Amino acid sequence: MDRSLILSKLKVIVANYSHDKDALEYLTESTDFIKDLKINSANLVDVVLDVEEEFDIEIDNLSMERMLNVSAALEIITDKLKEK
């Protein structure tokens, strides 16, 4: 799956939990889920669950701990899709 397609799907997912709509509008690979989008840690778990459902992948605890920004999320999703 193309990285830009993954990014667009990820943006839709995080939009449901972001408390900073301006930051969401300018989402890039360097965007931090907590600092930039103001997603709290409980909602970050929801983001991970939604990502698993959207991409039909399973994200292990170690990967979940790393998934704090868009770049890490893209890397994890891409890797998990390759494993399928």
C-alpha positions in Angstrom: 0.0 0.0 0.0 1.3 3.4 -0.9 2.6 5.6 1.9 0.5 8.6 1.0 -2.7 6.4 1.0 -1.7 5.1 4.5 -1.2 8.7 5.6 -4.6 9.8 4.3 -6.3 6.9 6.1 -4.4 7.6 9.3 -5.4 11.3 9.1 -9.1 10.2 9.0 -8.6 8.0 12.1 -6.7 10.6 14.2 -9.3 13.3 13.2 -11.8 11.6 15.6 -9.5 12.1 18.6 -7.5 15.3 17.8 -8.2 18.3 20.0 -6.2 20.7 17.7 -7.9 20.9 14.3 -5.4 23.4 13.0 -2.5 21.0 13.6 -4.6 18.2 12.0 -5.0 20.3 8.9 -1.2 20.6 8.5 -0.5 16.9 9.4 2.9 15.8 8.3 5.2 12.9 9.2 6.7 14.9 12.0 3.4 15.5 13.7 3.3 14.2 17.3 0.0 12.7 18.3 0.2 14.0 21.9 2.1 17.3 21.6 0.7 18.6 18.3 -2.7 17.0 18.0 -3.5 17.0 21.7 -4.6 13.4 21.7 -4.6 12.1 25.3 -3.0 8.7 26.1 -6.3 6.9 26.5 -7.4 8.1 23.0 -4.0 7.0 21.6 -5.0 3.5 22.5 -8.2 4.1 20.5 -6.2 5.3 17.6 -4.1 2.1 17.7 -7.3 0.0 17.8 -8.8 1.9 14.9 -5.5 1.5 12.9 -5.6 -2.3 13.5 -9.2 -2.4 12.3 -8.7 -0.2 9.2 -5.6 -2.0 8.0 -6.4 -5.5 9.3 -3.2 -5.7 11.2 -2.2 -6.5 14.8 0.0 -4.0 16.6 2.1 -5.6 19.4 2.7 -3.7 22.7 6.3 -2.8 21.8 5.1 -1.2 18.5 2.3 0.5 20.3 4.7 2.2 22.7 6.7 3.6 19.7 3.6 4.9 17.9 3.7 8.4 19.2 4.0 10.4 16.0 2.9 10.1 12.4 6.3 8.9 11.1 6.4 6.0 13.6 2.8 5.1 12.8 3.5 5.0 9.1 6.6 2.8 9.6 4.7 0.4 11.9 1.7 0.1 9.6 3.9 -0.4 6.6 6.0 -3.1 8.3 2.8 -4.9 9.6 1.3 -4.8 6.1 4.5 -6.4 4.6 4.2 -9.2 7.2 0.7 -10.2 5.9 
